[in-house]
C-alpha cells in the first residue's frame, strides 16, 4: 500500500496583470484527478488530493502541501500553462524527499510525450492519454520492482540512460461505467472552495461532472488528443446515480457537465433527461454543445429536465475564419440555434477565439457585428494559442510569430501573432469585441436579472472591475476614447 499524492499544479503566471482578473477566473474541481484519485483508492493505495488552483498557490506553497502528505509517489496532471510550475514543484519535493517518485500526465504530456521528460528533468515517469489504467499499472510495477521496465508499456514514458522512450498510445477505455465514482469526498475544502464560471449557475453549491470522452470533429485549434477522437459515454443510469450522489452527499444544487459534446448521442441525451425527470432530480445544469447537435425538440427536452445554460463553441462570426478552423458550420446556422435556445428558455453563452491564422480587421468586424446582432446572454473570448496537440502547432511559425513560452500560454496573452498583426493590435481587437457585446443596454439588463440568481457572481464582478475596465467594457474616467481596429 503506497501513499500517493495527486496534484493539480499552480499556474506560473499569476502575476500582477493577470491578478486583475483573479475573481473572474474559474476554478472548478479537477475532474481528471478526481477520477484518478478514485482509481488509486480502489487499487488499495492511500491517496491525497491537492489543488493549487482555487487559492492560487505558488510553487513553494504547493511543494509544502505535497511534502506534508509524506508521499511515496507524486502524480501531477499538467497542462501546457502549468507544466513549468509542475517541474519546479517536483524539484522541491525531490530535494526534500529523494525517495518520492514523480509521475506526470495530462494534455501537455500526451501531446509531447518524449519532449516533456527531456525538457523537465524532475519528472521520473510520464503517462500519455487516458491515465486510469496506465497509472494503476505503473504503480503496481513500481511497487513490485522499484522501477519501470524498458521498453515501456503502452502509455508509459521513461528514461533509459540518455534516451527517453515512449511505449506508444495506450488503448482507450471501452466502458466508462466501469470507472469508480470520482473521489469528490477527498476534495480539499469541498465544493465551497471553488469558483464556477461567473453567472454560470443558478444556485450553489455547484458540482461538476464528466460523462463522456472523445470528440470526432476536426477543429484545427483543438488540442483535445488526450481523450481521443472516438466518442464514448457513460450510461444514463450511471449519470443519474452520480448526480444523485452529489445532491445527497454534498448538497449540490447545480451541475456543470464538462463533456466536450454532452448531447452528441441524442438517444442517450433523452435517456438522461428521462432519468432526471423520473427520479425527481431538481437541479440546474449546463453543457457545452455544437450548434449542429441541437434542435427545437432536444432543447425542449433538456429544458424540461433542468438544463439552464448551453455554451456554444461559435469561435467567429466570419465564414472565412470558420472554414479555416474546420468548424463545419455557418454564422447563419449559429444565429438560428441561438434564437431557438432563447425561445426554449435556456441561456446561451458564445465561446469565441480571436487571432486564428487568416484573421483580418474585416473578419474581426464581422464577428463584432455578429455578437451585436445575435441574442447571446454571455460571451467568452480567448486569444488563439497553438497548444501542443492542435493542428496548427507544428506550423505556427510559418503562419506568424510564436513565442513558445509554455508559462505564457493561457489564452489571454498573445503568444501567437498571426501574419499581418501586432500584439498591440490583437489586444485592441480583444477589447473591441468585448465592448461590442457587453456595452449593449440589453446585456446590462440581463446581468441585473442574473444578479438576483447569483449574488456571489455580482460580488466577484465588482472586485474585478479594475481588470475588466482595462478593455473598456466598463467605462472609466481614465479611458475616454477606447481604441477600435480600423
ZABAGU-701670 format. One record per residue (C-alpha): x, y, z; residue in three letters. Coordinates in pm, whole numbers, plus 50000, padded with zeros to 5 digits. Layout:
REM residues N
XYZALA/...
REM end
This chain:
REM residues 486
500005000050000UNK/501585032649886UNK/500965068849980UNK/500035086149655UNK/499565123849636UNK/497805137549329UNK/498375174249248UNK/496715199649023UNK/499725223148994UNK/499835261249001UNK/499955284048702UNK/503315300748665UNK/501925334848570UNK/499635345948849UNK/501345379648823UNK/500025414648879UNK/498455417948533UNK/496595385348546UNK/495575390048908UNK/493295418248799UNK/491055390248675UNK/491555366748970UNK/487945368949093UNK/486625363348743UNK/488845332948695UNK/487065299948710UNK/488295272848945UNK/486355240448923UNK/487195206649077UNK/489865188548870UNK/487745161048720UNK/490625141248574UNK/492455139948906UNK/489235131849091UNK/488795101448867UNK/492445091048904UNK/492215095149281UNK/489215071949292UNK/491125045949089UNK/494185048749315UNK/491965042949619UNK/490185013749452UNK/493594997949386UNK/494294997549758UNK/496625027449792UNK/496285057750020UNK/495545088349804UNK/495705125149893UNK/494325151249653UNK/495795186449639UNK/494695215249418UNK/496765246949381UNK/494245264949161UNK/491345276949382UNK/493545296449625UNK/496215303749362UNK/499065287049546UNK/502555293549418UNK/505275267649366UNK/506615269849723UNK/503195266149885UNK/502315237249655UNK/505545219049738UNK/504995223750111UNK/501485209750081UNK/502795179349893UNK/505585172650144UNK/503115174550433UNK/501415143450293UNK/504715123750301UNK/504105107349962UNK/505795077149811UNK/504555089349474UNK/503575123449345UNK/501185122849048UNK/500815155948860UNK/498315164448586UNK/499995190948370UNK/498525214448113UNK/500815234547888UNK/500395265348107UNK/501205245948427UNK/503955221748321UNK/506835245648404UNK/505485252048753UNK/504835214648793UNK/508505207448726UNK/509505233448985UNK/507225217549243UNK/508705183549159UNK/512235197349207UNK/511455209549558UNK/509675177249652UNK/512535155449530UNK/515145177249704UNK/513365172750038UNK/512145137249980UNK/514515119449734UNK/512685086249755UNK/509455101149616UNK/508845091949252UNK/507185118649038UNK/504745107448768UNK/503335133048527UNK/500425130648286UNK/497795152848128UNK/497205170547797UNK/500695185247762UNK/502395151947822UNK/500055134447581UNK/500855159447308UNK/504635159847370UNK/505455126747544UNK/509205123247491UNK/509915160447485UNK/508285165347824UNK/510715142248001UNK/513645156747806UNK/512665192447891UNK/511785186848256UNK/514305166048450UNK/512405163148776UNK/509685141148632UNK/510665104648676UNK/507985089448457UNK/505185100948229UNK/501795087748127UNK/500125097347799UNK/496445095347704UNK/493745083047938UNK/495515077348265UNK/493365054648481UNK/494665020448375UNK/498135033448284UNK/498655049048628UNK/497495018548822UNK/499744995848613UNK/502685019348672UNK/502115019649047UNK/501804981849055UNK/505114977148871UNK/506925003649074UNK/505764987949399UNK/506854953349285UNK/510104961549103UNK/511114996349218UNK/511345008248857UNK/509535005348525UNK/510854981048268UNK/512304991847934UNK/510944991347669UNK/507915007947830UNK/504344995847816UNK/501755014847604UNK/501055048847750UNK/504275049647954UNK/507225073647910UNK/510545067148081UNK/514265073848068UNK/516665046547962UNK/520115060948004UNK/520325091947786UNK/517235082347588UNK/513595089947658UNK/511355061547544UNK/507595061747482UNK/505595029647468UNK/503055043547223UNK/499405051647268UNK/497515030847525UNK/494125016347427UNK/491145038147509UNK/488835027247787UNK/485885008447643UNK/483245011247916UNK/483265043248119UNK/480695028348358UNK/483475005548488UNK/485255035348644UNK/484605042349013UNK/482725073549111UNK/485085103649124UNK/486575109449470UNK/484595141049543UNK/484835133249916UNK/488595139649904UNK/488305174649758UNK/490305196849995UNK/487905222950125UNK/484915207749947UNK/482955223649665UNK/482725256749851UNK/486435263049782UNK/485835265449408UNK/484535292749176UNK/482155282748899UNK/482095304048583UNK/480745338748653UNK/476925338948617UNK/477245302748501UNK/475005287248765UNK/471595291548917UNK/472335280949275UNK/475235269349489UNK/476975246049568UNK/478005238549210UNK/479175203649117UNK/480965192248805UNK/480735160148607UNK/482345144448300UNK/480135117748146UNK/481645112147801UNK/485025113147632UNK/486315119647285UNK/485315142847004UNK/485145131846638UNK/485215167046491UNK/488345180746315UNK/488585216346456UNK/492055229546373UNK/492505248046704UNK/491665218746932UNK/494325201347142UNK/491995175047285UNK/494015144247188UNK/494215131247546UNK/490705116447532UNK/490865105247170UNK/488625110546870UNK/486315081346942UNK/483205092447130UNK/482415071347439UNK/479795077747703UNK/478545067148041UNK/475085051948059UNK/472175074348150UNK/471645054248469UNK/475235059948584UNK/474945097148508UNK/471815098948718UNK/473395079449006UNK/476355103249019UNK/474045133549016UNK/472025118449299UNK/475235112649494UNK/476325148849451UNK/472935161049570UNK/472585137549869UNK/476185137949991UNK/477275173349916UNK/474065193449877UNK/474885202449517UNK/472185223649352UNK/473695229149009UNK/475885207148789UNK/478225217548509UNK/478855189648261UNK/482325194148116UNK/481905169147835UNK/483105182447500UNK/479845170247349UNK/477355160147619UNK/474505157847370UNK/476215141747070UNK/474235109547112UNK/470605120747107UNK/469315087547234UNK/471475089647547UNK/470595126447592UNK/466905117947605UNK/467615088847839UNK/469485112048078UNK/466605136748069UNK/464135108748136UNK/466255095848428UNK/466375130448584UNK/462625135448547UNK/461685100248661UNK/463795102648977UNK/462845138249064UNK/466325153049021UNK/465635190249050UNK/468895207748975UNK/470035231948710UNK/472725220348470UNK/474945233548191UNK/476505217047890UNK/478885225047604UNK/477495218647256UNK/477965224246887UNK/475125242346713UNK/474635212846478UNK/473825189246767UNK/470685206946893UNK/467255214346755UNK/463885225846883UNK/462865191547015UNK/466095184047200UNK/466155218947353UNK/462645213747487UNK/463615180247641UNK/466705194747803UNK/464815224747940UNK/462205202048098UNK/464955181748268UNK/466675212348415UNK/469125224948151UNK/469895261148237UNK/472795271448012UNK/474445259347692UNK/477955270147598UNK/478225270747220UNK/481625268647057UNK/480955295846800UNK/484565308246761UNK/483915335346499UNK/481225354446314UNK/483195352045990UNK/482585323545749UNK/486165327045626UNK/487555320245975UNK/485055292446049UNK/486185274745733UNK/489845279345823UNK/489105264446165UNK/487255234846008UNK/484195242046220UNK/481785228045959UNK/479105254046033UNK/477935288545925UNK/477105320946108UNK/473525317345983UNK/473175283046144UNK/474645296046468UNK/472245325246475UNK/469245302646418UNK/470225279146701UNK/470835307646946UNK/467325320746871UNK/465905285546926UNK/467775282747256UNK/466385315847377UNK/462875305647273UNK/463255273247472UNK/464045293347787UNK/467695282047807UNK/470525307047848UNK/473285306647586UNK/476925316247607UNK/479095320347299UNK/482725309247307UNK/484925328547064UNK/488565327746953UNK/490415358346823UNK/493575358146613UNK/493385325046430UNK/495585324246115UNK/493735343045843UNK/492125367646086UNK/491915402945947UNK/490415435746058UNK/487475427345832UNK/486835393245995UNK/487025409646338UNK/484425434846224UNK/482225406046104UNK/482455389946447UNK/481675423046618UNK/478575426946402UNK/477595391046480UNK/477825394746860UNK/475825427046849UNK/473095410046646UNK/472705375346796UNK/470795371947127UNK/473515355047332UNK/473365360347706UNK/477135359847750UNK/480315356547551UNK/483765343647633UNK/486735354547424UNK/490205339347415UNK/493225347447201UNK/494215318746976UNK/497075298447120UNK/498635269846920UNK/498755244747202UNK/500805213047154UNK/498485187047002UNK/496495210546782UNK/496795210146404UNK/498385244646387UNK/501105238246647UNK/503765222646417UNK/503415250446157UNK/502725280346383UNK/505985297946300UNK/505145296245930UNK/501885314745995UNK/503085342346225UNK/505335349446521UNK/505165323846801UNK/506675328547146UNK/506605292347260UNK/506865300547628UNK/504675274847800UNK/504205297048105UNK/502525323847893UNK/500205300547701UNK/496985307747889UNK/494655320147613UNK/494835356047738UNK/498335366547633UNK/499015368247258UNK/501935343947238UNK/500985337446875UNK/500555367346649UNK/499335358646300UNK/500975374345998UNK/499635409545939UNK/499055416646309UNK/500945430346607UNK/500385420246968UNK/499105455347042UNK/496555453046760UNK/495335419446892UNK/494885434347236UNK/492925463447086UNK/490755439346886UNK/490165418947202UNK/488775449347383UNK/486785459847076UNK/484955426647056UNK/484195426347428UNK/482845461747410UNK/480775453047103UNK/478945427247309UNK/478905439547668UNK/478155476447616UNK/474675469747482UNK/471825480347716UNK/470115446347692UNK/473235429047824UNK/473385452448123UNK/469735444748197UNK/470425407748157UNK/473225409348415UNK/470945427348659UNK/468465398748626UNK/471205372848670UNK/472365390648983UNK/469195380049160UNK/470035343549089UNK/473755346249163UNK/474695374049407UNK/478135358549458UNK/478825364249088UNK/477965401149127UNK/480475404449410UNK/483185387249204UNK/482475410648912UNK/482705441549132UNK/486045430149275UNK/487395425248922UNK/486375459048778UNK/489995471648757UNK/490815443148517UNK/487565444648324UNK/487825482048270UNK/491205477048103UNK/489265467547791UNK/486685494847826UNK/483845470647895UNK/483055492048199UNK/483635529048112UNK/486085546548344UNK/487255582148397UNK/490755572348286UNK/489725558547948UNK/487765583447741UNK/488435570447393UNK/488725532747360UNK/490575522047051UNK/488915500046792UNK/490525482746497UNK/490165502646178UNK/
REM end
